[in-house]
Every structure is written in structure tokens, then in C-alpha cells.
């Protein structure tokens, strides 16, 4: 069992930056892929970014590529999402996600939602 707790959301002006954190419990954190998803009001939850267990492979949605960076610190059981050049369309609740099975294949451009979710953190970007 893995528990995830997100933090770092808030209100920021367009063009600004935020860094989200996701703290995971469980000794097997370092063996799992980690992902970030987001859900805007009235829209389906969508993929944002993912990182493999060792941190040497990442995958991004086209909408955030070049602006967002996912990273992890296995010693701290934490995954991060650095968000730069934020746009109003980035406004959403951001969720951390993981699973015992792989979440993504950057080569195949495939991503899936895992079984474990955090409670989410609100990001609001004003124009």
C-alpha cells in the first residue's frame, strides 16, 4: 500500500512558476514509476508528466513539454513537478499517481493511470 500527499499548489499569475511536491509513504516508493495528472472543472483527468523509478526516463504531455519538469528524490520518497511559464489553461487540481506496474512507455508514447492517488492540490493561474 502506498499513500501520496501533494503540496505546493496555489494562485500564481500567468508566466509565473510553482513547484509541486508529492510525498509518498511505503518502503517500495523507489521501485515505482510516478506520475502527475490534472483535472480542470468540467473536464476529464489528463496526463501531465511521469518519471520512472530511477529518474532517468521521463515523459510529458505535449501541452507542458518545455515548461514543466518532473523529478524525484528517492531518499526523501518525494516526486516534484516544477512548473514554469504557467498559463491560465494550466489551472486545475493536480494529482500524484503511482502503481506497482509501469505507468508509461516514452518509446511507445503510452501512459496509464495507476491505482494509487493523492488528494490533489489546486493550481490557479490568473491572466
Backbone torsions as a table, in degrees:
resi	resn	phi	psi	omega
1	UNK	NA	136.9	178.9
2	UNK	-125.0	135.6	173.6
3	UNK	-115.2	138.2	-175.5
4	UNK	-123.0	136.4	178.8
5	UNK	-132.5	115.9	179.7
6	UNK	-89.7	154.5	174.2
7	UNK	-156.0	167.7	174.6
8	UNK	104.4	-3.9	178.3
9	UNK	-71.3	171.6	179.3
10	UNK	165.9	-166.6	-180.0
11	UNK	-104.9	130.1	-179.4
12	UNK	-143.6	151.2	177.2
13	UNK	-78.4	154.9	176.6
14	UNK	-55.0	136.9	-176.6
15	UNK	92.5	-11.7	-179.2
16	UNK	-82.8	-173.5	-175.9
17	UNK	-133.8	152.8	171.8
18	UNK	-144.4	153.0	172.0
19	UNK	-122.9	119.5	175.8
20	UNK	-91.6	147.2	175.5
21	UNK	-125.1	149.8	175.9
22	UNK	-134.8	110.8	179.1
23	UNK	-93.6	128.8	-176.6
24	UNK	-112.3	142.1	172.3
25	UNK	-100.1	159.6	179.9
26	UNK	108.2	136.2	-174.7
27	UNK	-73.0	-15.3	-175.3
28	UNK	-96.0	12.2	-179.2
29	UNK	-51.5	-44.4	-173.4
30	UNK	-67.2	-10.1	-179.9
31	UNK	-96.5	-5.0	-172.3
32	UNK	-107.6	146.8	163.7
33	UNK	-64.7	152.5	175.9
34	UNK	-128.9	145.8	-179.1
35	UNK	-139.3	159.5	171.4
36	UNK	-119.4	134.9	174.1
37	UNK	-127.0	164.6	176.7
38	UNK	-143.1	155.8	178.5
39	UNK	-140.0	118.8	176.3
40	UNK	-91.1	157.7	-179.7
41	UNK	-56.4	130.2	178.0
42	UNK	77.1	5.0	-178.7
43	UNK	-121.7	161.6	177.0
44	UNK	-75.8	156.8	175.6
45	UNK	-66.4	136.0	-177.7
46	UNK	-129.2	153.2	179.4
47	UNK	-70.5	142.9	177.2
48	UNK	-117.4	-57.5	-175.6
49	UNK	-160.5	156.4	177.5
50	UNK	-146.8	157.3	-178.8
51	UNK	-142.3	142.9	-178.7
52	UNK	-80.9	178.8	-170.9
53	UNK	-62.4	-34.4	-176.2
54	UNK	-91.5	-11.5	179.6
55	UNK	86.6	4.0	-177.1
56	UNK	-98.5	5.2	175.1
57	UNK	-138.1	129.5	179.4
58	UNK	-132.3	162.3	-179.8
59	UNK	-148.8	138.1	-174.9
60	UNK	-130.1	150.3	167.9
61	UNK	-68.7	146.9	-179.0
62	UNK	-58.5	-31.6	-175.0
63	UNK	-69.3	-18.6	-177.7
64	UNK	-117.9	-6.6	-176.9
65	UNK	-58.2	132.0	-179.3
66	UNK	88.6	-12.6	179.1
67	UNK	-114.2	-34.8	-177.7
68	UNK	-107.8	148.3	175.7
69	UNK	-134.3	126.4	176.1
70	UNK	-99.8	141.2	177.7
71	UNK	-150.1	170.0	-179.8
72	UNK	-146.9	153.4	174.8
73	UNK	-127.5	99.1	-175.0
74	UNK	-67.8	-26.0	177.6
75	UNK	-67.3	-27.2	179.7
76	UNK	-103.9	2.7	-178.1
77	UNK	52.7	43.4	-174.5
78	UNK	-135.0	139.6	172.6
79	UNK	-117.8	145.4	-175.0
80	UNK	-121.4	155.7	170.7
81	UNK	-133.7	104.2	175.7
82	UNK	-85.2	121.9	-175.9
83	UNK	-117.5	115.3	179.5
84	UNK	-115.4	164.1	178.6
85	UNK	49.5	48.1	-175.6
86	UNK	-65.6	146.0	-179.0
87	UNK	-120.4	156.4	177.1
88	UNK	-55.4	-32.2	179.5
89	UNK	-72.5	-4.7	172.9
90	UNK	-83.8	-6.5	179.3
91	UNK	-61.1	124.9	-176.7
92	UNK	-179.0	169.9	165.5
93	UNK	-87.9	127.7	-177.7
94	UNK	-102.9	131.1	-176.1
95	UNK	-119.2	140.2	172.5
96	UNK	-90.4	146.1	-173.6
97	UNK	-145.7	145.0	175.4
98	UNK	-156.0	172.8	-177.6
99	UNK	-165.7	157.7	176.0
100	UNK	-67.7	-27.1	178.8
101	UNK	-96.3	157.4	-177.9
102	UNK	-56.3	143.9	178.4
103	UNK	-93.5	-23.7	-172.8
104	UNK	-153.4	162.5	169.3
105	UNK	-134.8	107.5	-179.1
106	UNK	-66.6	-31.4	-179.8
107	UNK	-66.7	-41.8	-179.1
108	UNK	-88.7	-4.7	-176.9
109	UNK	54.8	45.5	178.7
110	UNK	-118.6	143.3	176.2
111	UNK	-143.9	149.2	177.8
112	UNK	-136.6	160.4	176.9
113	UNK	-91.2	130.4	178.6
114	UNK	-83.3	-178.7	-174.6
115	UNK	-84.8	-20.9	-173.5
116	UNK	-106.6	130.2	-177.3
117	UNK	-128.9	149.7	167.8
118	UNK	-85.5	-177.2	-177.8
119	UNK	-84.1	-13.6	178.6
120	UNK	95.1	153.6	175.5
121	UNK	-136.6	134.7	-174.4
122	UNK	-81.2	131.5	172.1
123	UNK	-119.6	123.6	179.0
124	UNK	-124.5	124.0	-179.7
125	UNK	-113.1	118.2	-179.1
126	UNK	-92.4	148.3	-178.4
127	UNK	-89.4	NA	NA
